Amino acid sequence: MAKKKVELTDEQKQRNAEILARLEAEKMRLAEETRALQEQAKRRPGRKKKPQPVIGNQ
């Protein structure tokens, strides 16, 4: 069975574009915040890496 092609009105297209722009801005903001937190964690004094679990003969 063939699917019907959906035609959006200009108002719906405009609204979709605004929503997509907001989502893209939020994605960029979250990426920047994550990057900043990672940099902050690297600079923290006394930071120690977790020891890697030993996998092998036991």
PyMOL commands that place a pseudoatom at each C-alpha (Angstrom):
pseudoatom trace, name=CA, resn=MET, resi=1, chain=A, elem=C, hetatm=0, pos=[0.000, 0.000, 0.000]
pseudoatom trace, name=CA, resn=ALA, resi=2, chain=A, elem=C, hetatm=0, pos=[1.423, 3.381, -1.039]
pseudoatom trace, name=CA, resn=LYS, resi=3, chain=A, elem=C, hetatm=0, pos=[2.006, 6.025, 1.593]
pseudoatom trace, name=CA, resn=LYS, resi=4, chain=A, elem=C, hetatm=0, pos=[0.320, 9.385, 1.196]
pseudoatom trace, name=CA, resn=LYS, resi=5, chain=A, elem=C, hetatm=0, pos=[2.656, 12.326, 0.723]
pseudoatom trace, name=CA, resn=VAL, resi=6, chain=A, elem=C, hetatm=0, pos=[2.166, 14.861, 3.509]
pseudoatom trace, name=CA, resn=GLU, resi=7, chain=A, elem=C, hetatm=0, pos=[2.206, 18.529, 2.591]
pseudoatom trace, name=CA, resn=LEU, resi=8, chain=A, elem=C, hetatm=0, pos=[2.976, 20.942, 5.401]
pseudoatom trace, name=CA, resn=THR, resi=9, chain=A, elem=C, hetatm=0, pos=[1.581, 24.431, 5.483]
pseudoatom trace, name=CA, resn=ASP, resi=10, chain=A, elem=C, hetatm=0, pos=[3.968, 27.385, 5.520]
pseudoatom trace, name=CA, resn=GLU, resi=11, chain=A, elem=C, hetatm=0, pos=[3.125, 27.923, 9.187]
pseudoatom trace, name=CA, resn=GLN, resi=12, chain=A, elem=C, hetatm=0, pos=[4.001, 24.301, 10.028]
pseudoatom trace, name=CA, resn=LYS, resi=13, chain=A, elem=C, hetatm=0, pos=[7.244, 24.547, 8.054]
pseudoatom trace, name=CA, resn=GLN, resi=14, chain=A, elem=C, hetatm=0, pos=[8.172, 27.745, 9.896]
pseudoatom trace, name=CA, resn=ARG, resi=15, chain=A, elem=C, hetatm=0, pos=[7.363, 26.193, 13.270]
pseudoatom trace, name=CA, resn=ASN, resi=16, chain=A, elem=C, hetatm=0, pos=[9.420, 23.077, 12.445]
pseudoatom trace, name=CA, resn=ALA, resi=17, chain=A, elem=C, hetatm=0, pos=[12.364, 25.261, 11.410]
pseudoatom trace, name=CA, resn=GLU, resi=18, chain=A, elem=C, hetatm=0, pos=[12.173, 27.196, 14.700]
pseudoatom trace, name=CA, resn=ILE, resi=19, chain=A, elem=C, hetatm=0, pos=[12.053, 23.971, 16.728]
pseudoatom trace, name=CA, resn=LEU, resi=20, chain=A, elem=C, hetatm=0, pos=[14.999, 22.483, 14.815]
pseudoatom trace, name=CA, resn=ALA, resi=21, chain=A, elem=C, hetatm=0, pos=[17.011, 25.672, 15.325]
pseudoatom trace, name=CA, resn=ARG, resi=22, chain=A, elem=C, hetatm=0, pos=[16.281, 25.583, 19.078]
pseudoatom trace, name=CA, resn=LEU, resi=23, chain=A, elem=C, hetatm=0, pos=[17.312, 21.926, 19.274]
pseudoatom trace, name=CA, resn=GLU, resi=24, chain=A, elem=C, hetatm=0, pos=[20.552, 22.604, 17.389]
pseudoatom trace, name=CA, resn=ALA, resi=25, chain=A, elem=C, hetatm=0, pos=[21.359, 25.529, 19.715]
pseudoatom trace, name=CA, resn=GLU, resi=26, chain=A, elem=C, hetatm=0, pos=[20.682, 23.334, 22.761]
pseudoatom trace, name=CA, resn=LYS, resi=27, chain=A, elem=C, hetatm=0, pos=[22.903, 20.588, 21.336]
pseudoatom trace, name=CA, resn=MET, resi=28, chain=A, elem=C, hetatm=0, pos=[25.759, 23.069, 20.806]
pseudoatom trace, name=CA, resn=ARG, resi=29, chain=A, elem=C, hetatm=0, pos=[25.319, 24.493, 24.321]
pseudoatom trace, name=CA, resn=LEU, resi=30, chain=A, elem=C, hetatm=0, pos=[25.410, 21.043, 25.900]
pseudoatom trace, name=CA, resn=ALA, resi=31, chain=A, elem=C, hetatm=0, pos=[28.543, 20.134, 23.940]
pseudoatom trace, name=CA, resn=GLU, resi=32, chain=A, elem=C, hetatm=0, pos=[30.264, 23.322, 25.141]
pseudoatom trace, name=CA, resn=GLU, resi=33, chain=A, elem=C, hetatm=0, pos=[29.227, 22.691, 28.754]
pseudoatom trace, name=CA, resn=THR, resi=34, chain=A, elem=C, hetatm=0, pos=[30.472, 19.099, 28.573]
pseudoatom trace, name=CA, resn=ARG, resi=35, chain=A, elem=C, hetatm=0, pos=[33.788, 20.213, 27.104]
pseudoatom trace, name=CA, resn=ALA, resi=36, chain=A, elem=C, hetatm=0, pos=[34.174, 22.845, 29.843]
pseudoatom trace, name=CA, resn=LEU, resi=37, chain=A, elem=C, hetatm=0, pos=[33.433, 20.287, 32.582]
pseudoatom trace, name=CA, resn=GLN, resi=38, chain=A, elem=C, hetatm=0, pos=[35.961, 17.869, 31.110]
pseudoatom trace, name=CA, resn=GLU, resi=39, chain=A, elem=C, hetatm=0, pos=[38.632, 20.570, 31.017]
pseudoatom trace, name=CA, resn=GLN, resi=40, chain=A, elem=C, hetatm=0, pos=[37.791, 21.567, 34.573]
pseudoatom trace, name=CA, resn=ALA, resi=41, chain=A, elem=C, hetatm=0, pos=[38.152, 17.951, 35.757]
pseudoatom trace, name=CA, resn=LYS, resi=42, chain=A, elem=C, hetatm=0, pos=[41.566, 17.683, 34.072]
pseudoatom trace, name=CA, resn=ARG, resi=43, chain=A, elem=C, hetatm=0, pos=[42.853, 20.735, 35.935]
pseudoatom trace, name=CA, resn=ARG, resi=44, chain=A, elem=C, hetatm=0, pos=[41.513, 19.719, 39.348]
pseudoatom trace, name=CA, resn=PRO, resi=45, chain=A, elem=C, hetatm=0, pos=[44.387, 19.231, 41.818]
pseudoatom trace, name=CA, resn=GLY, resi=46, chain=A, elem=C, hetatm=0, pos=[44.773, 15.785, 43.330]
pseudoatom trace, name=CA, resn=ARG, resi=47, chain=A, elem=C, hetatm=0, pos=[42.946, 14.141, 40.456]
pseudoatom trace, name=CA, resn=LYS, resi=48, chain=A, elem=C, hetatm=0, pos=[43.883, 10.496, 40.196]
pseudoatom trace, name=CA, resn=LYS, resi=49, chain=A, elem=C, hetatm=0, pos=[42.971, 8.056, 37.479]
pseudoatom trace, name=CA, resn=LYS, resi=50, chain=A, elem=C, hetatm=0, pos=[41.030, 4.984, 38.481]
pseudoatom trace, name=CA, resn=PRO, resi=51, chain=A, elem=C, hetatm=0, pos=[43.157, 1.850, 38.305]
pseudoatom trace, name=CA, resn=GLN, resi=52, chain=A, elem=C, hetatm=0, pos=[42.314, -0.346, 35.357]
pseudoatom trace, name=CA, resn=PRO, resi=53, chain=A, elem=C, hetatm=0, pos=[40.979, -3.782, 36.293]
pseudoatom trace, name=CA, resn=VAL, resi=54, chain=A, elem=C, hetatm=0, pos=[43.441, -6.575, 35.590]
pseudoatom trace, name=CA, resn=ILE, resi=55, chain=A, elem=C, hetatm=0, pos=[42.058, -9.076, 33.109]
pseudoatom trace, name=CA, resn=GLY, resi=56, chain=A, elem=C, hetatm=0, pos=[43.943, -12.307, 32.664]
pseudoatom trace, name=CA, resn=ASN, resi=57, chain=A, elem=C, hetatm=0, pos=[44.968, -15.418, 34.576]
pseudoatom trace, name=CA, resn=GLN, resi=58, chain=A, elem=C, hetatm=0, pos=[43.701, -15.489, 38.127]
for i in range(1, 58): cmd.bond("trace and resi %d" % i, "trace and resi %d" % (i + 1))
show_as sticks, trace
zoom trace
